[in-house]
Amino acid sequence: MNPVSSPGKRTAPTMDHNLTGLRRLLAAELPLEAIGPAQRDAVRRALRSGERARLRAVGRAVVAELLRSGRLLRVAVEGAPGQAGGPYALVTGSRQLVDLGPLGVDAPLPPGPPALTPPVGGQGSGLAEVAGLLGAMEYAQDLETADPRATDKGSILAGALRLVARFVPQFDLNLQLPAGESAPDDADRLGALEGSALAAGWQSLRPAGHSVWIPDAADLPAEVRRRHARRRGAEPDCAAAVPLWEPTRQGEGPLPPDEAGLLYLSATGEWGRETPLHLAERLSRFVTRRWQSQRDVNLRIHRDGLTGVFNRAFFDSQFPLELERARRAQGPLTLVIADLDHFKAVNDRYGHPAGDRVLRMLARRLQEELRRIDHVCRVGGEEFALILTDTPAEAAHEVVGRLLDADYTEVVAEDGQRIPLRVTFSAGAVTFPGAGLDPFELYRKADAMLYLSKDLGRDQCHFWDNDGQHLRLVPRSR
């Protein structure tokens, strides 16, 4: 049997599909790992009931979701009499063909993305079909909201690749980030190129911004070959490698975009050269647009409107993620909770506009003193949370000491005169794993250390110690 794209209407299936076919479809043939726990539970209950109507209704809902998410692909089967455009689907990433006939002719199944077939002669005659498919993808991009929990570059790109991979199941997609950049642990399509590999072979000769056709899979990075073989069951024959462009940030003007990595589209030889290259370039543009879209969404959802740093919603989702990454890497992480001293007095004496300027100044200075991989979050009125990634206790002592010594001065107006107002903050800190393993436990202990700092005179920080010997840091000027 050879799956090809469906050319027209679905003909009515015969009604001799019995209860056994329904049970087999739900129990063994559909990729139920791709649906949510609620739907899987509904499948189990329907199988226990054994009722034909219930099995059929649940099966239709499950197949509709699998088609929507791209895990099933609607196909026609050559050589199946009476089934031209019939109720068949292909499990993407495999050769498993599923007969949807037991669900009935009136199953509310969306059309799903069309299947592609290799162009005749292995050349570019399939580009019209590809262009139509990518037009639909670009439309879907404007409709589907990005995952608001994904904030870092690797997570955003991993999500974009998961999306586009659903629409081109005939190819394998991988993204190679520049050397030194990290990919999320669960991103199975992302990897960073080692410096030694970059200096060898064609990678060292490729001019920045140029696409490359790779006719021999032996010239592909080893990780790209392994991932293709793991998902497809065999190594690729060839691949296209095209640059991925970083989105232009607001206010950057007409500067040329930066290359953010290489997108690999690996394929079998029957696709020829032109189709994979053109498709990869279109996909690269799509991923960049998706990246820009999610960056804009994150800016609106995760940024504090007053200070421009991350907000409480970001902290509540990001801190557990950073903690899990530290746990997997068996590395340290430090959390600091800081609170502006006597902020109510600032508002009462100088007014709320002056208080707002002080908050913006403090947020800006904290960002200036920390690394780009650290996170500054405003979690309350005058309270900030600092997530110091890959930072052990000793290094955190040095960082917090530097923060306490920094100058936090803002010019405010009083009695018609502009005067410099210097403010301080109190803080509490904990370091994973020594202070605890649970996000709530770590936050509670850091908060307790913050209140200890306030009780003992403010303008200082205490680090949690399980034996009660909490380390106290004060500015060197005191």
C-alpha positions as CSV (number, residue, x, y, z in Angstrom):
1,M,0.0,0.0,0.0
2,N,1.3,3.4,-0.9
3,P,-0.1,6.5,0.9
4,V,-0.7,9.5,-1.4
5,S,-2.6,12.8,-0.9
6,S,-6.3,12.6,-0.9
7,P,-7.6,14.1,-4.2
8,G,-11.3,14.6,-3.4
9,K,-14.3,13.7,-1.4
10,R,-14.4,10.7,1.0
11,T,-16.7,7.9,-0.2
12,A,-19.0,6.3,2.2
13,P,-17.4,3.3,3.9
14,T,-19.3,0.1,4.3
15,M,-21.1,-0.4,7.6
16,D,-19.7,-3.8,8.4
17,H,-17.1,-2.5,10.8
18,N,-18.0,-4.2,14.0
19,L,-17.4,-3.6,17.7
20,T,-14.1,-5.5,17.5
21,G,-12.7,-3.0,15.0
22,L,-13.7,-0.1,17.3
23,R,-12.0,-1.7,20.3
24,R,-8.9,-2.5,18.3
25,L,-8.7,1.0,17.0
26,L,-8.9,2.6,20.4
27,A,-6.9,0.0,22.3
28,A,-4.0,-0.6,20.0
29,E,-3.8,1.5,16.8
30,L,-4.1,5.2,17.7
31,P,-1.1,7.0,19.2
32,L,-2.9,7.8,22.5
33,E,0.3,9.1,24.1
34,A,-0.2,12.2,22.0
35,I,-3.5,13.2,23.7
36,G,-4.2,14.6,27.1
37,P,-4.9,12.6,30.2
38,A,-8.6,13.5,30.3
39,Q,-9.1,12.0,26.8
40,R,-7.0,8.9,27.6
41,D,-9.2,8.4,30.7
42,A,-12.3,8.7,28.5
43,V,-10.9,6.0,26.2
44,R,-10.3,3.7,29.1
45,R,-13.9,4.2,30.4
46,A,-15.3,3.7,26.9
47,L,-13.4,0.4,26.5
48,R,-14.6,-0.9,29.8
49,S,-18.2,0.0,28.9
50,G,-18.1,-1.9,25.6
51,E,-20.9,0.3,24.2
52,R,-20.7,0.8,20.5
53,A,-22.1,4.4,20.5
54,R,-19.8,5.5,23.3
55,L,-16.7,3.9,21.7
56,R,-17.5,5.6,18.4
57,A,-18.1,9.1,20.0
58,V,-14.9,8.9,22.0
59,G,-12.9,7.6,19.0
60,R,-14.1,10.5,16.8
61,A,-13.1,13.0,19.4
62,V,-9.6,11.4,19.8
63,V,-9.0,11.2,16.0
64,A,-10.1,14.8,15.6
65,E,-7.5,15.9,18.1
66,L,-4.8,13.8,16.6
67,L,-5.5,15.2,13.1
68,R,-5.5,18.7,14.5
69,S,-2.2,18.3,16.3
70,G,-0.6,16.6,13.2
71,R,0.0,13.2,14.8
72,L,-2.3,11.6,12.2
73,L,-2.2,12.5,8.5
74,R,-5.2,11.9,6.2
75,V,-4.3,9.7,3.3
76,A,-5.8,7.7,0.5
77,V,-4.6,4.2,-0.3
78,E,-3.9,3.0,-3.8
79,G,-5.2,-0.4,-4.7
80,A,-8.0,-0.4,-2.1
81,P,-11.3,-0.8,-4.1
82,G,-14.1,1.5,-3.1
83,Q,-11.8,3.5,-0.7
84,A,-10.6,6.3,-3.0
85,G,-10.2,9.2,-0.6
86,G,-11.3,6.7,2.1
87,P,-11.0,6.8,5.9
88,Y,-7.3,6.1,6.3
89,A,-4.7,8.0,8.3
90,L,-1.0,7.6,8.7
91,V,0.7,7.9,12.1
92,T,3.3,10.6,11.4
93,G,6.9,9.6,11.8
94,S,6.1,6.0,11.2
95,R,4.7,3.6,8.5
96,Q,1.7,2.6,10.5
97,L,-1.6,3.0,8.6
98,V,-4.8,3.3,10.6
99,D,-8.3,2.4,9.2
100,L,-10.8,4.9,10.5
101,G,-13.7,3.1,8.9
102,P,-15.2,1.8,12.3
103,L,-15.8,5.4,13.3
104,G,-18.6,5.8,10.7
105,V,-19.0,8.2,7.7
106,D,-20.3,11.2,9.7
107,A,-17.3,11.4,12.0
108,P,-16.5,15.1,12.5
109,L,-12.9,14.9,11.4
110,P,-11.0,18.0,10.3
111,P,-9.1,17.7,7.0
112,G,-5.7,18.1,8.5
113,P,-2.6,18.9,6.5
114,P,-2.3,17.1,3.1
115,A,0.3,14.5,2.5
116,L,3.2,15.3,0.2
117,T,4.6,13.0,-2.4
118,P,8.1,13.1,-3.9
119,P,8.2,15.1,-7.2
120,V,8.5,13.2,-10.4
121,G,12.1,12.9,-11.3
122,G,13.2,14.1,-7.9
123,Q,13.2,17.8,-8.9
124,G,11.2,20.9,-8.1
125,S,7.8,20.0,-9.4
126,G,6.4,19.6,-5.9
127,L,7.1,23.2,-5.0
128,A,3.5,24.4,-5.7
129,E,2.2,21.8,-3.3
130,V,4.8,22.9,-0.7
131,A,4.0,26.6,-1.2
132,G,0.3,25.9,-0.6
133,L,1.1,24.0,2.6
134,L,3.3,26.7,3.9
135,G,0.7,29.3,3.2
136,A,-1.7,27.4,5.4
137,M,1.1,27.2,8.1
138,E,1.6,30.9,8.0
139,Y,-2.1,31.5,8.5
140,A,-2.1,29.0,11.4
141,Q,0.8,31.0,12.9
142,D,-1.3,34.1,13.3
143,L,-4.1,32.1,14.9
144,E,-2.2,30.0,17.5
145,T,-1.0,31.8,20.6
146,A,2.5,30.9,21.7
147,D,3.1,29.1,24.9
148,P,3.4,31.9,27.5
149,R,5.6,29.7,29.8
150,A,8.4,29.5,27.2
151,T,10.6,32.5,27.6
152,D,14.2,31.7,26.7
153,K,15.5,31.4,23.1
154,G,15.9,27.6,23.2
155,S,12.4,26.9,24.5
156,I,10.8,29.3,22.0
157,L,12.7,27.7,19.1
158,A,12.0,24.1,20.3
159,G,8.3,25.0,20.3
160,A,8.4,26.4,16.8
161,L,10.1,23.3,15.5
162,R,7.6,21.1,17.1
163,L,4.9,23.1,15.4
164,V,6.4,23.0,11.8
165,A,7.4,19.4,12.1
166,R,3.8,18.4,12.2
167,F,3.2,19.8,8.7
168,V,6.2,18.2,7.0
169,P,6.3,14.6,8.3
170,Q,8.2,13.5,5.2
171,F,11.3,15.3,6.4
172,D,13.3,15.6,9.6
173,L,14.0,19.0,11.2
174,N,16.9,19.9,13.5
175,L,18.3,23.2,14.6
176,Q,22.0,23.8,15.4
177,L,22.6,26.7,17.8
178,P,25.9,28.5,17.8
179,A,28.7,27.2,20.1
180,G,28.3,28.1,23.7
181,E,24.5,28.4,23.6
182,S,22.3,25.9,25.5
183,A,19.2,24.0,24.5
184,P,16.4,22.9,26.9
185,D,16.8,19.4,28.2
186,D,13.5,18.3,26.6
187,A,14.3,19.8,23.2
188,D,15.0,16.8,21.0
189,R,15.5,18.9,17.8
190,L,18.0,21.4,19.2
191,G,21.7,21.2,19.8
192,A,24.7,23.4,20.2
193,L,27.7,23.1,17.9
194,E,31.0,22.4,19.6
195,G,33.8,24.8,18.8
196,S,36.0,22.0,17.5
197,A,33.3,20.9,15.1
198,L,32.7,24.4,13.8
199,A,36.4,24.7,12.9
200,A,36.3,21.5,10.8
201,G,34.8,20.6,7.4
202,W,32.4,22.7,5.4
203,Q,31.1,24.5,8.5
204,S,34.4,26.5,8.7
205,L,34.1,27.5,5.0
206,R,30.4,28.5,4.8
207,P,30.0,32.3,4.6
208,A,27.6,33.7,7.2
209,G,24.1,33.8,5.9
210,H,24.6,31.2,3.1
211,S,22.5,28.1,2.6
212,V,24.3,24.7,2.0
213,W,23.2,21.6,0.1
214,I,24.6,18.5,1.7
215,P,24.4,15.5,-0.8
216,D,26.2,13.1,1.5
217,A,24.8,12.4,5.0
218,A,28.4,11.7,6.2
219,D,28.9,15.5,6.1
220,L,26.1,16.1,8.5
221,P,26.8,16.7,12.2
222,A,26.7,13.4,14.0
223,E,23.9,14.5,16.3
224,V,21.7,15.5,13.4
225,R,22.3,12.0,11.8
226,R,21.5,10.3,15.1
227,R,18.3,12.2,15.7
228,H,17.1,11.5,12.1
229,A,17.9,7.8,12.5
230,R,16.1,7.6,15.9
231,R,12.9,9.2,14.5
232,R,13.0,7.6,11.0
233,G,14.6,4.3,11.6
234,A,17.4,5.0,9.1
235,E,20.0,7.7,8.4
236,P,19.2,10.4,5.8
237,D,20.5,10.4,2.3
238,C,21.0,14.2,2.1
239,A,20.1,17.5,3.8
240,A,19.7,21.2,3.3
241,A,21.2,23.5,5.9
242,V,19.9,27.1,5.9
243,P,20.5,30.0,8.3
244,L,17.9,30.9,10.9
245,W,17.6,34.6,11.5
246,E,17.1,36.3,14.8
247,P,14.0,38.6,14.8
248,T,14.7,42.3,14.7
249,R,14.1,44.0,18.0
250,Q,12.1,47.2,18.3
251,G,14.2,50.3,17.8
252,E,17.1,48.5,16.0
253,G,16.3,50.3,12.7
254,P,17.5,48.9,9.4
255,L,20.4,46.8,10.8
256,P,21.0,43.5,9.1
257,P,19.6,40.6,11.1
258,D,21.9,38.3,13.1
259,E,22.3,34.6,12.2
260,A,20.9,32.6,15.1
261,G,21.7,29.1,14.0
262,L,21.5,26.6,11.2
263,L,18.2,24.8,10.3
264,Y,18.7,21.3,8.9
265,L,16.1,19.6,6.8
266,S,17.2,16.0,6.1
267,A,15.5,13.8,3.5
268,T,15.8,10.8,1.3
269,G,17.4,11.1,-2.1
270,E,14.1,10.9,-4.0
271,W,13.3,14.5,-3.1
272,G,16.3,15.9,-5.1
273,R,18.0,19.2,-4.3
274,E,15.7,22.1,-5.1
275,T,12.6,21.1,-3.1
276,P,14.4,20.6,0.3
277,L,16.4,23.8,-0.1
278,H,13.4,25.9,-0.9
279,L,11.3,24.3,1.8
280,A,14.0,24.7,4.4
281,E,14.3,28.4,3.5
282,R,10.6,28.9,3.9
283,L,10.6,27.0,7.2
284,S,13.4,29.2,8.4
285,R,11.4,32.4,7.7
286,F,8.4,30.8,9.4
287,V,10.4,30.0,12.5
288,T,11.8,33.5,12.7
289,R,8.3,35.0,12.5
290,R,7.1,32.6,15.1
291,W,10.0,33.6,17.3
292,Q,9.1,37.3,16.9
293,S,5.5,36.5,17.6
294,Q,6.3,34.7,20.9
295,R,8.8,37.4,21.9
296,D,6.0,40.0,21.5
297,V,3.6,37.8,23.5
298,N,6.1,37.3,26.2
299,L,6.8,41.0,26.4
300,R,3.1,41.7,27.1
301,I,2.5,38.7,29.4
302,H,5.7,38.5,31.4
303,R,6.9,42.0,31.7
304,D,6.0,44.3,34.6
305,G,4.4,47.4,33.1
306,L,6.1,49.8,35.4
307,T,9.7,48.6,35.7
308,G,10.2,46.5,32.5
309,V,11.6,43.5,34.4
310,F,9.8,40.2,34.7
311,N,6.6,40.0,36.7
312,R,5.1,37.7,39.3
313,A,3.5,35.4,36.7
314,F,6.9,34.9,35.1
315,F,8.5,34.1,38.4
316,D,5.8,31.6,39.4
317,S,6.4,29.6,36.2
318,Q,10.1,30.2,35.6
319,F,11.5,29.5,39.1
320,P,10.2,25.8,39.2
321,L,11.6,25.3,35.6
322,E,15.1,26.7,36.6
323,L,15.0,24.6,39.7
324,E,14.3,21.5,37.6
325,R,17.1,22.3,35.2
326,A,19.5,22.7,38.2
327,R,18.3,19.4,39.6
328,R,18.9,17.6,36.3
329,A,22.3,19.2,35.8
330,Q,23.2,18.6,39.5
331,G,24.1,22.2,39.7
332,P,23.4,25.1,42.2
333,L,20.8,27.9,42.0
334,T,20.3,30.8,44.3
335,L,17.1,32.7,45.0
336,V,17.2,36.2,46.5
337,I,14.1,38.1,47.7
338,A,14.7,41.8,48.1
339,D,12.5,44.5,49.5
340,L,13.0,48.3,49.2
341,D,13.5,49.9,52.6
342,H,11.1,52.5,53.8
343,F,9.3,52.7,50.5
344,K,6.0,53.9,52.1
345,A,7.9,56.9,53.4
346,V,9.2,57.7,49.9
347,N,5.6,57.7,48.5
348,D,4.2,59.7,51.4
349,R,6.9,62.4,51.3
350,Y,7.7,62.7,47.6
351,G,4.5,61.4,46.0
352,H,3.7,58.2,44.0
353,P,5.3,59.4,40.7
354,A,8.6,59.8,42.6
355,G,8.1,56.3,44.1
356,D,7.5,54.9,40.6
357,R,10.8,56.4,39.4
358,V,12.6,54.9,42.4
359,L,11.2,51.5,41.5
360,R,12.3,51.8,37.9
361,M,15.8,52.9,39.0
362,L,16.2,50.0,41.4
363,A,15.0,47.5,38.7
364,R,17.4,48.9,36.1
365,R,20.4,48.9,38.5
366,L,19.7,45.3,39.5
367,Q,19.7,44.3,35.9
368,E,22.9,46.1,35.2
369,E,24.7,44.3,38.1
370,L,23.5,40.8,37.1
371,R,24.2,38.5,34.1
372,R,21.9,38.1,31.2
373,I,21.1,34.5,32.2
374,D,19.9,35.7,35.6
375,H,16.3,36.8,36.1
376,V,15.0,40.0,37.9
377,C,11.3,39.8,38.7
378,R,9.0,42.3,40.5
379,V,6.9,40.0,42.6
380,G,5.1,42.7,44.7
381,G,4.8,46.4,45.2
382,E,8.4,47.1,46.2
383,E,9.5,43.4,46.4
384,F,11.9,41.8,43.8
385,A,12.9,38.2,43.3
386,L,16.3,37.4,41.8
387,I,16.9,34.0,40.2
388,L,20.7,33.5,40.0
389,T,21.2,30.5,37.7
390,D,24.2,28.2,38.2
391,T,25.3,30.1,41.2
392,P,26.6,28.3,44.3
393,A,26.4,29.9,47.8
394,E,30.0,31.3,47.8
395,A,29.5,33.1,44.4
396,A,26.0,34.3,45.6
397,H,27.7,35.9,48.6
398,E,29.9,37.9,46.3
399,V,27.0,38.8,44.0
400,V,24.7,40.0,46.8
401,G,27.6,41.9,48.5
402,R,28.1,43.7,45.2
403,L,24.4,44.5,45.0
404,L,24.4,45.9,48.6
405,D,27.4,48.1,47.8
406,A,25.9,49.5,44.6
407,D,24.5,53.1,44.6
408,Y,20.7,53.4,44.2
409,T,20.0,57.1,43.8
410,E,17.2,58.8,42.0
411,V,16.6,62.6,41.6
412,V,13.2,63.6,43.1
413,A,11.4,67.0,43.6
414,E,10.8,68.5,47.1
415,D,9.6,72.1,47.6
416,G,10.3,73.0,44.1
417,Q,13.9,71.7,44.2
418,R,15.5,68.6,42.7
419,I,17.4,66.5,45.2
420,P,19.1,63.2,45.1
421,L,17.4,60.4,47.0
422,R,19.4,57.4,47.9
423,V,17.6,54.2,48.9
424,T,18.6,50.8,50.2
425,F,17.0,47.3,50.2
426,S,16.8,44.4,52.6
427,A,17.1,40.8,51.3
428,G,17.0,37.1,52.1
429,A,18.6,34.3,50.1
430,V,18.7,30.6,49.8
431,T,20.8,28.2,47.6
432,F,19.7,25.0,46.1
433,P,20.2,22.2,46.9
434,G,21.6,22.9,50.4
435,A,18.6,24.9,51.6
436,G,15.9,22.7,50.2
437,L,14.5,21.0,47.1
438,D,11.0,22.4,46.7
439,P,10.2,25.8,45.1
440,F,7.7,26.7,47.8
441,E,10.1,25.7,50.6
442,L,13.0,27.7,49.1
443,Y,10.8,30.8,48.6
444,R,9.5,30.5,52.2
445,K,13.0,30.3,53.6
446,A,14.2,33.2,51.5
447,D,11.2,35.3,52.7
448,A,12.0,34.4,56.3
449,M,15.6,35.6,55.8
450,L,14.2,38.9,54.3
451,Y,12.2,39.6,57.4
452,L,15.2,38.7,59.6
453,S,17.2,41.4,57.7
454,K,14.4,43.9,58.3
455,D,14.1,43.1,62.0
456,L,17.9,43.6,62.4
457,G,18.1,47.0,60.9
458,R,17.5,46.8,57.1
459,D,20.1,47.4,54.3
460,Q,21.5,43.9,54.7
461,C,21.0,40.3,53.5
462,H,20.8,37.0,55.4
463,F,21.6,33.6,53.8
464,W,19.7,30.6,55.1
465,D,21.6,28.0,57.0
466,N,19.9,24.7,58.1
467,D,21.8,24.8,61.4
468,G,20.5,28.3,62.2
469,Q,23.9,29.9,61.6
470,H,22.5,32.3,59.0
471,L,25.2,34.3,57.2
472,R,24.7,38.1,57.4
473,L,26.0,40.4,54.7
474,V,26.1,44.2,55.0
475,P,27.4,47.0,52.7
476,R,31.1,47.6,53.1
477,S,30.4,51.3,53.7
478,R,28.6,50.5,57.0
